[in-house]
Structures are given as C-alpha cells and as structure tokens.
C-alpha cells in the first residue's frame, strides 16, 4: 500500500498543501468546516502522521525512556505498566530497555536513549559502590530530565527519585515477628551495593535493638535477590543448624525460594518457622503458604515518578518521594514455636 502524503490529501481536497498541514494541526486560521472535511478525508485515505519528522521540526520527539533491570521481574512489571499508562495519557511514547544489572550494558542503553532524543529518562540504576559514575555525570551535564526508580546511591544522588520507604517497612516486618514472640530472627540480606538492601537490613537491626535484642551476625545471611538465591540461603540455614524461629527476607523472590526449600525438606510454615518477604508481588498471595510481606505500592510509584517527570519537562523542580510500605499479614507467620527447626 502506498504511503499517503499531505500533498495527496491536498490534491483530493482541492486545497493547498499549507491548508492541509494547518488543518491537521488544528490551526485557528482554517475554517472549522474545512478542517473537519480535511480530517475526514485524511482518515478515509489512511493517512498516518510522520511523528519523527514532526519531532525534527519542533525539536520534540514525545519520547520518554525507561531503563530497568528486567521487566520479567514482578517487582518491575507493574511499574512499567503504570508508566506506560500515564505516558499514553500525556501523549508520549515510552521506549524501554533492560540492563540485566550489567554496568556496561546500562551505559550503552543510556547512550542509545540519548541518540533517540528522548525528552526524559526513568532509570532503575545498576548500583555500584563507587561514589561517581561517568554516565550519570553526563546526564547531569546535559540537564536531561531524569527520575530514578528506587533509592539513589551517591553516584546518582543528583536526580529526584521515587521509592518505597524500605527501612520503615523492614522495621515493621521485624516488629511483627517480635510481637509473635520470635527472638531469633534470621535475615536474608540483598546485594550489598543496593541502597534498598542496606535500608531493609538497617530497619531489621533497628527493630531488634528497640526490643533490647542485639543483632546476631550468625543470623545474617547473603540472600541475593532471586528465587534460586533464596533456596541456597535456606539450604545454608538448615545445614549450619542455626538457632532461629523466623526468617525475614530482603525481597519476595528470595522469601519464596527459601520457603519452597524449607517445605521440601519437611519444615512447616509457620508451625516450625515463620517467614516474611518484601514487595507483595502477585505470586506471594498464591505461594504454597500465602506469604506475609510488605506491600510496595508499585502503581503509586509509577504515578509519582510521572508527576515528577511532568514537572521536570516543564522546567520546574522535582522533589524526591518516599511512599510507605504496608504490612500484609497472611499465613506464613505465627507464634514462635518451642524450638528452632534447625
């Protein structure tokens, strides 16, 4: 099928090329009847606007970029959906890509987004321990509107961000277990370079100290961030026979991996050990023992991030937001048993 051009519509309508262009842009100096006739004719002929050409003329692409570790992770899926919905409402298209938590891939993807002339970027950073990162310095120098998803680390602290209050949420989870009379609570920590993981560990430790319990390093295990990581942590918990009656995981995937391994090895949840996650991804409610967890308001995070982006696109300042994480109590937590399952 041949591409319908403005001059084709002009020839069919018997008007000038300029009149067609103005009518399709809703210019005021075209009569309403003429504008309606041209628009109806354009639709009938199957005209599709060339947005890339329009962007070159107006120096505006109506494109926003989104860079996350992976959209297959349930923790990001609802954020991606929420941002897409808001972008559509505001007349923007959303380009998104996955870093797979690889530093070089992140830098390359940001450069690709800049080459596509996106008007703003949403980024869930690949975290590193270094205080500076060249690609984020370049973004600051360009003064491109950037909103971070999650807590910022020092290397990207110059940009506004939106995240759940991880420390307060983790504190609430530990306090819930303490109220069930658990005193030996194992903690499966996330990646040390990730601010969210450090905040959740801090919340756990602070809740213990507020209950006059000194955190025991022997109950602190590297939990990673995946289901497989959680299963490995559970195997280590059982093999080292640590004295514990509850487990608090840094995120839901780790909790699910840990819980599945425990159940497969005859440990009952919550009769033998209580288990808490963080995130409230969809599968927590449908896990073999529905999981007690902290609800992360992903859709509200997406809305807040787009609100900040809208301000930045208008040249206004954007302030970071922290949204509360809400404790959701399900069947995986119960009173402390008489002895540890280990």
Short mmCIF file of the C-alpha atoms (twelve columns), coordinates in Angstrom:
data_MODEL
# 
_entry.id   MODEL 
# 
loop_
_atom_site.group_PDB 
_atom_site.id 
_atom_site.type_symbol 
_atom_site.label_atom_id 
_atom_site.label_alt_id 
_atom_site.label_comp_id 
_atom_site.label_asym_id 
_atom_site.label_seq_id 
_atom_site.Cartn_x 
_atom_site.Cartn_y 
_atom_site.Cartn_z 
_atom_site.pdbx_PDB_model_num 
ATOM 1   C CA . UNK A 1   0.000   0.000   0.000  1 
ATOM 2   C CA . UNK A 2   1.363   3.414   -0.985 1 
ATOM 3   C CA . UNK A 3   2.117   5.921   1.744  1 
ATOM 4   C CA . UNK A 4   -0.429  8.753   1.813  1 
ATOM 5   C CA . UNK A 5   1.267   12.161  1.907  1 
ATOM 6   C CA . UNK A 6   -0.032  15.622  2.703  1 
ATOM 7   C CA . UNK A 7   0.103   16.625  -0.956 1 
ATOM 8   C CA . UNK A 8   -2.130  13.636  -1.833 1 
ATOM 9   C CA . UNK A 9   -4.756  14.904  0.620  1 
ATOM 10  C CA . UNK A 10  -4.374  18.444  -0.732 1 
ATOM 11  C CA . UNK A 11  -4.941  17.265  -4.305 1 
ATOM 12  C CA . UNK A 12  -8.045  15.270  -3.335 1 
ATOM 13  C CA . UNK A 13  -9.447  18.133  -1.228 1 
ATOM 14  C CA . UNK A 14  -8.657  20.821  -3.804 1 
ATOM 15  C CA . UNK A 15  -6.772  22.983  -1.289 1 
ATOM 16  C CA . UNK A 16  -3.155  23.997  -0.764 1 
ATOM 17  C CA . UNK A 17  -0.570  21.850  0.992  1 
ATOM 18  C CA . UNK A 18  -0.300  24.543  3.693  1 
ATOM 19  C CA . UNK A 19  -4.049  24.391  4.361  1 
ATOM 20  C CA . UNK A 20  -3.896  20.623  4.861  1 
ATOM 21  C CA . UNK A 21  -0.938  20.961  7.218  1 
ATOM 22  C CA . UNK A 22  -2.697  23.650  9.271  1 
ATOM 23  C CA . UNK A 23  -5.969  21.715  9.395  1 
ATOM 24  C CA . UNK A 24  -4.299  18.604  10.749 1 
ATOM 25  C CA . UNK A 25  -2.532  20.745  13.379 1 
ATOM 26  C CA . UNK A 26  -5.841  22.362  14.404 1 
ATOM 27  C CA . UNK A 27  -4.610  25.832  13.432 1 
ATOM 28  C CA . UNK A 28  -7.066  28.649  14.160 1 
ATOM 29  C CA . UNK A 29  -6.827  30.256  10.711 1 
ATOM 30  C CA . UNK A 30  -8.561  27.350  8.944  1 
ATOM 31  C CA . UNK A 31  -12.347 27.348  8.815  1 
ATOM 32  C CA . UNK A 32  -13.941 24.712  11.013 1 
ATOM 33  C CA . UNK A 33  -15.838 23.129  8.130  1 
ATOM 34  C CA . UNK A 34  -12.689 22.937  6.006  1 
ATOM 35  C CA . UNK A 35  -10.733 21.463  8.903  1 
ATOM 36  C CA . UNK A 36  -13.375 18.794  9.511  1 
ATOM 37  C CA . UNK A 37  -13.539 17.906  5.785  1 
ATOM 38  C CA . UNK A 38  -9.745  17.567  5.523  1 
ATOM 39  C CA . UNK A 39  -9.517  15.445  8.660  1 
ATOM 40  C CA . UNK A 40  -12.290 13.136  7.437  1 
ATOM 41  C CA . UNK A 41  -10.563 12.813  4.069  1 
ATOM 42  C CA . UNK A 42  -7.195  12.085  5.727  1 
ATOM 43  C CA . UNK A 43  -8.773  9.309   7.792  1 
ATOM 44  C CA . UNK A 44  -10.564 7.904   4.751  1 
ATOM 45  C CA . UNK A 45  -7.318  7.816   2.749  1 
ATOM 46  C CA . UNK A 46  -5.428  6.134   5.624  1 
ATOM 47  C CA . UNK A 47  -3.041  8.989   6.367  1 
ATOM 48  C CA . UNK A 48  -0.570  8.279   9.207  1 
ATOM 49  C CA . UNK A 49  1.378   11.262  10.628 1 
ATOM 50  C CA . UNK A 50  5.179   11.057  10.494 1 
ATOM 51  C CA . UNK A 51  5.970   11.768  14.136 1 
ATOM 52  C CA . UNK A 52  9.727   11.541  13.628 1 
ATOM 53  C CA . UNK A 53  9.615   14.291  11.009 1 
ATOM 54  C CA . UNK A 54  7.407   16.384  13.288 1 
ATOM 55  C CA . UNK A 55  9.892   15.888  16.092 1 
ATOM 56  C CA . UNK A 56  12.759  17.146  13.945 1 
ATOM 57  C CA . UNK A 57  10.811  20.282  13.034 1 
ATOM 58  C CA . UNK A 58  9.661   21.012  16.567 1 
ATOM 59  C CA . UNK A 59  12.797  19.678  18.315 1 
ATOM 60  C CA . UNK A 60  10.418  17.490  20.351 1 
ATOM 61  C CA . UNK A 61  10.139  13.725  19.962 1 
ATOM 62  C CA . UNK A 62  7.402   12.974  22.536 1 
ATOM 63  C CA . UNK A 63  9.537   10.022  23.614 1 
ATOM 64  C CA . UNK A 64  10.384  9.005   27.176 1 
ATOM 65  C CA . UNK A 65  12.930  6.320   28.017 1 
ATOM 66  C CA . UNK A 66  12.667  3.669   30.741 1 
ATOM 67  C CA . UNK A 67  15.642  1.543   31.793 1 
ATOM 68  C CA . UNK A 68  15.086  -1.253  34.337 1 
ATOM 69  C CA . UNK A 69  16.946  -4.486  35.187 1 
ATOM 70  C CA . UNK A 70  14.242  -6.645  33.575 1 
ATOM 71  C CA . UNK A 71  10.503  -6.279  33.074 1 
ATOM 72  C CA . UNK A 72  10.032  -10.021 33.697 1 
ATOM 73  C CA . UNK A 73  10.771  -9.378  37.381 1 
ATOM 74  C CA . UNK A 74  7.340   -8.989  39.012 1 
ATOM 75  C CA . UNK A 75  8.688   -6.114  41.112 1 
ATOM 76  C CA . UNK A 76  9.089   -4.010  37.957 1 
ATOM 77  C CA . UNK A 77  6.191   -5.253  35.836 1 
ATOM 78  C CA . UNK A 78  3.536   -3.071  37.484 1 
ATOM 79  C CA . UNK A 79  5.819   -0.021  37.441 1 
ATOM 80  C CA . UNK A 80  6.368   -0.462  33.698 1 
ATOM 81  C CA . UNK A 81  2.628   -0.809  33.133 1 
ATOM 82  C CA . UNK A 82  1.842   2.235   35.269 1 
ATOM 83  C CA . UNK A 83  4.379   4.401   33.447 1 
ATOM 84  C CA . UNK A 84  3.079   3.254   30.060 1 
ATOM 85  C CA . UNK A 85  -0.477  4.166   31.032 1 
ATOM 86  C CA . UNK A 86  0.492   7.662   32.199 1 
ATOM 87  C CA . UNK A 87  2.774   8.266   29.219 1 
ATOM 88  C CA . UNK A 88  -0.096  7.397   26.869 1 
ATOM 89  C CA . UNK A 89  -2.411  9.804   28.687 1 
ATOM 90  C CA . UNK A 90  0.152   12.596  28.343 1 
ATOM 91  C CA . UNK A 91  0.745   11.956  24.641 1 
ATOM 92  C CA . UNK A 92  4.184   10.329  24.987 1 
ATOM 93  C CA . UNK A 93  5.556   7.047   23.730 1 
ATOM 94  C CA . UNK A 94  7.654   5.006   26.149 1 
ATOM 95  C CA . UNK A 95  10.824  3.258   24.998 1 
ATOM 96  C CA . UNK A 96  12.182  0.751   27.467 1 
ATOM 97  C CA . UNK A 97  15.202  -1.498  27.751 1 
ATOM 98  C CA . UNK A 98  16.747  -3.927  30.231 1 
ATOM 99  C CA . UNK A 99  20.165  -3.622  31.865 1 
ATOM 100 C CA . UNK A 100 20.197  -7.166  33.297 1 
ATOM 101 C CA . UNK A 101 22.090  -5.452  36.159 1 
ATOM 102 C CA . UNK A 102 25.191  -5.073  33.968 1 
ATOM 103 C CA . UNK A 103 27.110  -1.794  34.290 1 
ATOM 104 C CA . UNK A 104 28.403  -1.601  30.707 1 
ATOM 105 C CA . UNK A 105 25.005  -2.533  29.301 1 
ATOM 106 C CA . UNK A 106 23.390  0.250   31.352 1 
ATOM 107 C CA . UNK A 107 25.806  2.855   29.983 1 
ATOM 108 C CA . UNK A 108 25.243  1.649   26.411 1 
ATOM 109 C CA . UNK A 109 21.464  1.742   26.808 1 
ATOM 110 C CA . UNK A 110 21.534  5.272   28.200 1 
ATOM 111 C CA . UNK A 111 23.625  6.368   25.215 1 
ATOM 112 C CA . UNK A 112 21.127  4.691   22.865 1 
ATOM 113 C CA . UNK A 113 18.262  6.543   24.547 1 
ATOM 114 C CA . UNK A 114 20.106  9.837   24.165 1 
ATOM 115 C CA . UNK A 115 20.676  9.056   20.488 1 
ATOM 116 C CA . UNK A 116 16.922  8.522   20.100 1 
ATOM 117 C CA . UNK A 117 16.493  12.036  21.549 1 
ATOM 118 C CA . UNK A 118 14.229  11.041  24.425 1 
ATOM 119 C CA . UNK A 119 12.868  14.043  26.290 1 
ATOM 120 C CA . UNK A 120 13.232  12.361  29.690 1 
ATOM 121 C CA . UNK A 121 14.537  9.164   31.291 1 
ATOM 122 C CA . UNK A 122 13.272  6.876   34.049 1 
ATOM 123 C CA . UNK A 123 16.122  4.727   35.378 1 
ATOM 124 C CA . UNK A 124 16.402  1.963   37.939 1 
ATOM 125 C CA . UNK A 125 20.180  2.249   38.375 1 
ATOM 126 C CA . UNK A 126 22.612  -0.611  38.288 1 
ATOM 127 C CA . UNK A 127 24.182  0.000   41.669 1 
ATOM 128 C CA . UNK A 128 27.884  0.221   42.278 1 
ATOM 129 C CA . UNK A 129 29.899  1.113   45.380 1 
ATOM 130 C CA . UNK A 130 31.909  3.846   43.631 1 
ATOM 131 C CA . UNK A 131 30.846  7.403   44.568 1 
ATOM 132 C CA . UNK A 132 30.785  8.581   40.947 1 
ATOM 133 C CA . UNK A 133 29.708  7.226   37.562 1 
ATOM 134 C CA . UNK A 134 30.663  8.922   34.303 1 
ATOM 135 C CA . UNK A 135 27.375  8.245   32.517 1 
ATOM 136 C CA . UNK A 136 25.345  9.895   35.300 1 
ATOM 137 C CA . UNK A 137 27.693  12.883  35.262 1 
ATOM 138 C CA . UNK A 138 26.998  13.165  31.528 1 
ATOM 139 C CA . UNK A 139 23.241  13.101  32.156 1 
ATOM 140 C CA . UNK A 140 23.610  15.919  34.673 1 
ATOM 141 C CA . UNK A 141 25.711  17.940  32.246 1 
ATOM 142 C CA . UNK A 142 23.053  17.556  29.554 1 
ATOM 143 C CA . UNK A 143 20.366  18.650  32.060 1 
ATOM 144 C CA . UNK A 144 18.070  15.934  30.704 1 
ATOM 145 C CA . UNK A 145 15.024  15.306  32.934 1 
ATOM 146 C CA . UNK A 146 15.803  12.095  34.835 1 
ATOM 147 C CA . UNK A 147 13.745  10.359  37.540 1 
ATOM 148 C CA . UNK A 148 15.224  7.433   39.448 1 
ATOM 149 C CA . UNK A 149 13.114  4.453   40.471 1 
ATOM 150 C CA . UNK A 150 14.366  3.352   43.876 1 
ATOM 151 C CA . UNK A 151 16.679  4.957   46.419 1 
ATOM 152 C CA . UNK A 152 19.637  6.803   44.935 1 
ATOM 153 C CA . UNK A 153 23.240  5.886   45.728 1 
ATOM 154 C CA . UNK A 154 25.977  8.564   45.923 1 
ATOM 155 C CA . UNK A 155 26.852  8.183   42.212 1 
ATOM 156 C CA . UNK A 156 23.326  9.230   41.156 1 
ATOM 157 C CA . UNK A 157 22.195  11.339  44.106 1 
ATOM 158 C CA . UNK A 158 21.770  14.454  41.968 1 
ATOM 159 C CA . UNK A 159 18.476  13.252  40.488 1 
ATOM 160 C CA . UNK A 160 14.989  13.103  42.046 1 
ATOM 161 C CA . UNK A 161 13.779  9.619   42.924 1 
ATOM 162 C CA . UNK A 162 10.666  7.688   43.918 1 
ATOM 163 C CA . UNK A 163 10.768  4.623   46.147 1 
ATOM 164 C CA . UNK A 164 9.044   2.802   48.960 1 
ATOM 165 C CA . UNK A 165 10.275  3.577   52.474 1 
ATOM 166 C CA . UNK A 166 12.361  0.423   52.725 1 
ATOM 167 C CA . UNK A 167 13.820  0.982   56.184 1 
ATOM 168 C CA . UNK A 168 10.447  1.716   57.805 1 
ATOM 169 C CA . UNK A 169 8.835   -1.230  56.024 1 
ATOM 170 C CA . UNK A 170 11.541  -3.650  57.135 1 
ATOM 171 C CA . UNK A 171 11.289  -2.304  60.687 1 
ATOM 172 C CA . UNK A 172 7.552   -3.052  60.623 1 
ATOM 173 C CA . UNK A 173 8.170   -6.626  59.412 1 
ATOM 174 C CA . UNK A 174 10.646  -7.345  62.206 1 
ATOM 175 C CA . UNK A 175 8.342   -5.776  64.772 1 
ATOM 176 C CA . UNK A 176 5.529   -8.064  63.577 1 
ATOM 177 C CA . UNK A 177 7.724   -11.104 64.235 1 
ATOM 178 C CA . UNK A 178 8.771   -9.757  67.631 1 
ATOM 179 C CA . UNK A 179 5.113   -9.329  68.572 1 
ATOM 180 C CA . UNK A 180 4.673   -13.037 67.789 1 
ATOM 181 C CA . UNK A 181 7.384   -13.691 70.414 1 
ATOM 182 C CA . UNK A 182 10.160  -14.512 67.927 1 
ATOM 183 C CA . UNK A 183 13.576  -13.578 69.302 1 
ATOM 184 C CA . UNK A 184 15.872  -15.473 66.932 1 
ATOM 185 C CA . UNK A 185 15.071  -13.978 63.523 1 
ATOM 186 C CA . UNK A 186 17.348  -14.851 60.606 1 
ATOM 187 C CA . UNK A 187 17.759  -12.180 57.931 1 
ATOM 188 C CA . UNK A 188 18.434  -12.927 54.258 1 
ATOM 189 C CA . UNK A 189 20.098  -9.752  53.013 1 
ATOM 190 C CA . UNK A 190 20.085  -8.390  49.468 1 
ATOM 191 C CA . UNK A 191 23.061  -7.233  47.340 1 
ATOM 192 C CA . UNK A 192 25.342  -5.053  49.442 1 
ATOM 193 C CA . UNK A 193 25.691  -2.372  46.735 1 
ATOM 194 C CA . UNK A 194 21.917  -1.788  46.515 1 
ATOM 195 C CA . UNK A 195 20.572  1.032   48.740 1 
ATOM 196 C CA . UNK A 196 17.237  -0.783  49.163 1 
ATOM 197 C CA . UNK A 197 19.045  -3.827  50.568 1 
ATOM 198 C CA . UNK A 198 21.044  -1.734  53.033 1 
ATOM 199 C CA . UNK A 199 17.915  0.109   54.184 1 
ATOM 200 C CA . UNK A 200 15.994  -3.113  54.773 1 
ATOM 201 C CA . UNK A 201 18.880  -4.536  56.799 1 
ATOM 202 C CA . UNK A 202 19.020  -1.303  58.829 1 
ATOM 203 C CA . UNK A 203 15.275  -1.494  59.549 1 
ATOM 204 C CA . UNK A 204 15.618  -5.091  60.785 1 
ATOM 205 C CA . UNK A 205 18.556  -4.243  63.038 1 
ATOM 206 C CA . UNK A 206 16.883  -1.132  64.427 1 
ATOM 207 C CA . UNK A 207 13.710  -3.054  65.339 1 
ATOM 208 C CA . UNK A 208 15.753  -5.664  67.213 1 
ATOM 209 C CA . UNK A 209 17.673  -3.021  69.156 1 
ATOM 210 C CA . UNK A 210 14.456  -1.192  70.020 1 
ATOM 211 C CA . UNK A 211 13.308  -4.512  71.561 1 
ATOM 212 C CA . UNK A 212 16.586  -4.724  73.532 1 
ATOM 213 C CA . UNK A 213 17.870  -7.569  71.324 1 
ATOM 214 C CA . UNK A 214 21.371  -7.189  69.922 1 
ATOM 215 C CA . UNK A 215 21.507  -8.338  66.261 1 
ATOM 216 C CA . UNK A 216 23.402  -11.613 65.887 1 
ATOM 217 C CA . UNK A 217 25.739  -11.720 62.875 1 
ATOM 218 C CA . UNK A 218 25.360  -15.513 62.859 1 
ATOM 219 C CA . UNK A 219 21.728  -14.989 61.781 1 
ATOM 220 C CA . UNK A 220 22.652  -12.711 58.888 1 
ATOM 221 C CA . UNK A 221 22.957  -14.481 55.530 1 
ATOM 222 C CA . UNK A 222 23.570  -13.239 51.968 1 
ATOM 223 C CA . UNK A 223 20.193  -13.784 50.335 1 
ATOM 224 C CA . UNK A 224 20.762  -12.256 46.910 1 
ATOM 225 C CA . UNK A 225 17.635  -11.234 45.006 1 
ATOM 226 C CA . UNK A 226 16.258  -14.291 43.156 1 
ATOM 227 C CA . UNK A 227 14.289  -17.464 43.931 1 
ATOM 228 C CA . UNK A 228 17.448  -19.538 43.434 1 
ATOM 229 C CA . UNK A 229 19.327  -17.293 45.879 1 
ATOM 230 C CA . UNK A 230 16.607  -17.854 48.459 1 
ATOM 231 C CA . UNK A 231 16.778  -21.626 48.074 1 
ATOM 232 C CA . UNK A 232 20.564  -21.570 48.539 1 
ATOM 233 C CA . UNK A 233 20.195  -19.426 51.659 1 
ATOM 234 C CA . UNK A 234 17.646  -21.877 53.110 1 
ATOM 235 C CA . UNK A 235 19.973  -24.811 52.452 1 
ATOM 236 C CA . UNK A 236 22.738  -22.994 54.305 1 
ATOM 237 C CA . UNK A 237 20.391  -22.117 57.181 1 
ATOM 238 C CA . UNK A 238 19.477  -25.770 57.673 1 
ATOM 239 C CA . UNK A 239 22.970  -27.188 57.166 1 
ATOM 240 C CA . UNK A 240 24.544  -24.786 59.672 1 
ATOM 241 C CA . UNK A 241 21.786  -25.603 62.194 1 
ATOM 242 C CA . UNK A 242 21.400  -22.026 63.362 1 
ATOM 243 C CA . UNK A 243 19.006  -21.465 66.246 1 
ATOM 244 C CA . UNK A 244 16.167  -19.482 64.617 1 
ATOM 245 C CA . UNK A 245 12.361  -19.472 64.672 1 
ATOM 246 C CA . UNK A 246 11.666  -16.898 61.941 1 
ATOM 247 C CA . UNK A 247 13.188  -15.723 58.675 1 
ATOM 248 C CA . UNK A 248 12.933  -12.255 57.190 1 
ATOM 249 C CA . UNK A 249 13.940  -11.990 53.538 1 
ATOM 250 C CA . UNK A 250 15.030  -8.827  51.738 1 
ATOM 251 C CA . UNK A 251 12.508  -9.421  48.961 1 
ATOM 252 C CA . UNK A 252 9.645   -11.723 47.979 1 
ATOM 253 C CA . UNK A 253 11.546  -13.794 45.406 1 
ATOM 254 C CA . UNK A 254 14.171  -14.697 48.000 1 
ATOM 255 C CA . UNK A 255 11.431  -15.487 50.539 1 
ATOM 256 C CA . UNK A 256 9.629   -17.748 48.050 1 
ATOM 257 C CA . UNK A 257 12.849  -19.600 47.148 1 
ATOM 258 C CA . UNK A 258 13.670  -20.025 50.826 1 
ATOM 259 C CA . UNK A 259 10.138  -21.115 51.752 1 
ATOM 260 C CA . UNK A 260 9.944   -23.658 48.946 1 
ATOM 261 C CA . UNK A 261 13.231  -25.261 50.022 1 
ATOM 262 C CA . UNK A 262 12.135  -25.432 53.651 1 
ATOM 263 C CA . UNK A 263 8.790   -27.012 52.771 1 
ATOM 264 C CA . UNK A 264 10.507  -29.556 50.506 1 
ATOM 265 C CA . UNK A 265 12.705  -30.581 53.458 1 
ATOM 266 C CA . UNK A 266 9.867   -31.101 55.916 1 
ATOM 267 C CA . UNK A 267 9.948   -27.735 57.660 1 
ATOM 268 C CA . UNK A 268 6.429   -26.475 58.280 1 
ATOM 269 C CA . UNK A 269 5.485   -22.826 57.741 1 
ATOM 270 C CA . UNK A 270 4.517   -21.219 60.105 1 
ATOM 271 C CA . UNK A 271 4.305   -24.020 62.687 1 
ATOM 272 C CA . UNK A 272 8.093   -24.592 62.688 1 
ATOM 273 C CA . UNK A 273 9.326   -21.283 61.266 1 
ATOM 274 C CA . UNK A 274 7.683   -18.010 60.280 1 
ATOM 275 C CA . UNK A 275 8.624   -16.342 57.008 1 
ATOM 276 C CA . UNK A 276 8.302   -12.725 55.818 1 
ATOM 277 C CA . UNK A 277 9.098   -11.186 52.413 1 
ATOM 278 C CA . UNK A 278 9.124   -7.676  50.984 1 
ATOM 279 C CA . UNK A 279 7.353   -6.372  47.878 1 
ATOM 280 C CA . UNK A 280 3.948   -8.107  47.704 1 
ATOM 281 C CA . UNK A 281 4.427   -9.378  44.166 1 
ATOM 282 C CA . UNK A 282 1.474   -11.304 42.720 1 
ATOM 283 C CA . UNK A 283 2.793   -14.789 43.469 1 
ATOM 284 C CA . UNK A 284 3.104   -14.127 47.243 1 
ATOM 285 C CA . UNK A 285 -0.645  -14.483 47.688 1 
ATOM 286 C CA . UNK A 286 -0.588  -17.756 45.738 1 
ATOM 287 C CA . UNK A 287 2.552   -19.296 47.241 1 
ATOM 288 C CA . UNK A 288 2.177   -22.741 48.851 1 
ATOM 289 C CA . UNK A 289 1.767   -20.913 52.165 1 
ATOM 290 C CA . UNK A 290 0.472   -17.403 51.369 1 
ATOM 291 C CA . UNK A 291 3.297   -15.080 52.296 1 
ATOM 292 C CA . UNK A 292 3.280   -12.303 54.874 1 
ATOM 293 C CA . UNK A 293 5.044   -9.390  53.213 1 
ATOM 294 C CA . UNK A 294 5.365   -5.632  52.822 1 
ATOM 295 C CA . UNK A 295 3.215   -4.186  50.067 1 
ATOM 296 C CA . UNK A 296 5.294   -1.980  47.776 1 
ATOM 297 C CA . UNK A 297 2.935   0.459   46.016 1 
ATOM 298 C CA . UNK A 298 4.334   -0.023  42.503 1 
ATOM 299 C CA . UNK A 299 1.450   1.692   40.727 1 
ATOM 300 C CA . UNK A 300 1.693   4.695   43.043 1 
ATOM 301 C CA . UNK A 301 5.460   4.740   42.490 1 
ATOM 302 C CA . UNK A 302 4.829   4.911   38.734 1 
ATOM 303 C CA . UNK A 303 2.309   7.740   39.142 1 
ATOM 304 C CA . UNK A 304 4.598   9.710   41.450 1 
ATOM 305 C CA . UNK A 305 7.529   9.236   39.057 1 
ATOM 306 C CA . UNK A 306 5.477   10.538  36.124 1 
ATOM 307 C CA . UNK A 307 4.271   13.505  38.188 1 
ATOM 308 C CA . UNK A 308 7.889   14.450  38.873 1 
ATOM 309 C CA . UNK A 309 8.814   13.942  35.206 1 
ATOM 310 C CA . UNK A 310 5.938   16.215  34.122 1 
ATOM 311 C CA . UNK A 311 7.333   18.988  36.310 1 
ATOM 312 C CA . UNK A 312 10.869  18.498  35.007 1 
ATOM 313 C CA . UNK A 313 9.656   18.609  31.398 1 
ATOM 314 C CA . UNK A 314 8.074   21.992  32.147 1 
ATOM 315 C CA . UNK A 315 11.299  23.304  33.616 1 
ATOM 316 C CA . UNK A 316 10.068  23.043  37.218 1 
ATOM 317 C CA . UNK A 317 11.974  21.417  40.101 1 
ATOM 318 C CA . UNK A 318 11.124  17.824  41.055 1 
ATOM 319 C CA . UNK A 319 11.300  16.597  44.639 1 
ATOM 320 C CA . UNK A 320 12.028  13.008  45.645 1 
ATOM 321 C CA . UNK A 321 9.187   10.947  47.130 1 
ATOM 322 C CA . UNK A 322 9.135   8.110   49.667 1 
ATOM 323 C CA . UNK A 323 5.943   6.069   49.825 1 
ATOM 324 C CA . UNK A 324 5.019   3.896   52.813 1 
ATOM 325 C CA . UNK A 325 5.216   0.102   52.519 1 
ATOM 326 C CA . UNK A 326 2.233   -1.593  54.188 1 
ATOM 327 C CA . UNK A 327 2.453   -4.859  56.139 1 
ATOM 328 C CA . UNK A 328 0.219   -7.572  54.644 1 
ATOM 329 C CA . UNK A 329 -0.256  -10.436 57.129 1 
ATOM 330 C CA . UNK A 330 -1.013  -13.825 55.573 1 
ATOM 331 C CA . UNK A 331 -0.483  -17.435 56.679 1 
ATOM 332 C CA . UNK A 332 3.336   -17.643 56.700 1 
ATOM 333 C CA . UNK A 333 3.759   -16.061 60.128 1 
ATOM 334 C CA . UNK A 334 2.605   -17.340 63.503 1 
ATOM 335 C CA . UNK A 335 3.638   -17.589 67.158 1 
ATOM 336 C CA . UNK A 336 7.191   -18.660 67.931 1 
ATOM 337 C CA . UNK A 337 7.493   -22.451 68.351 1 
ATOM 338 C CA . UNK A 338 9.121   -24.053 71.358 1 
ATOM 339 C CA . UNK A 339 12.329  -24.821 69.433 1 
ATOM 340 C CA . UNK A 340 14.125  -23.972 66.220 1 
ATOM 341 C CA . UNK A 341 13.514  -26.135 63.089 1 
ATOM 342 C CA . UNK A 342 17.289  -26.406 62.674 1 
# 
